[in-house]
């Protein structure tokens, strides 16, 4: 089956460790687009953080952000799909996490907001190239009529791994909990993940499931890797992700995305 849509995670997948896209990866993506293949990004990041990479690649289809909570044309800003964690639920979660001394920030469209700026917020701002706003989250959420796209907790992996089942017990019927990096524990609306969003995008584009390839490295990529006709795990992916993938490519430092596109998309068009 010919691949007509490719979804690529950003961090530790499309991006090298210095948060850039190699020339080989850019060329592979653009060659595939020139052959009529739809290429998109599927990331936990917000759209403003994904936009520079979408522009660099010249992507002409909507991208998946916030782990699937939003599908948006990042160049025009038009939103095709958006699901939020209701403000009341988000407020409870923020309070519960803060009582346990864990850093937390929320995402409201293209804003990132936290109650207290610290080393975690500074590290995130440096990685994502976005400003972090300081504001009382309880007050903000009590006045927000809809809700937030995502809640992110940052900390040592062992601490987050202890927190995750507690959050699952209390809020598992209301939110989807996942990890994109060892130091990130993230929540979105319970009905969304990258797999759900990728399926919706494929349907929007009139592309069959078997014609989709998804490439990722971490737990938040698992649903889209399992959904896709060809699910690809990066060579640097966690072992749990590699076990669920159809194919394991080389690492992000070795241009694993380009390798997968060249071998499983472009070569099949010859």
Secondary structure, DSSP 8 states (H G I E B T S, - for coil): ----EEEE-IIIIIS-TTS---HHHHHHHHHHHHTT-EEEEB-SS-HHHHHHHHHHHT--S-EEEGGGTEEE-TTT--EEEE--EEHHHHHHHHHHHHHTT-EEEEEETTEEEESS--HHHHHHHHHHT---EE--HHHHHHH-SSEESEEEEES-HHHHHHHHHHHHHHHTTTEEEE-SSTTEEEEEETT--HHHHHHHHHHHHT--GGGEEEEE-SGGGHHHHHHSSEEEE-TTS-HHHHHH-SEE---GGGTHHHHHHIIIIIGGG-
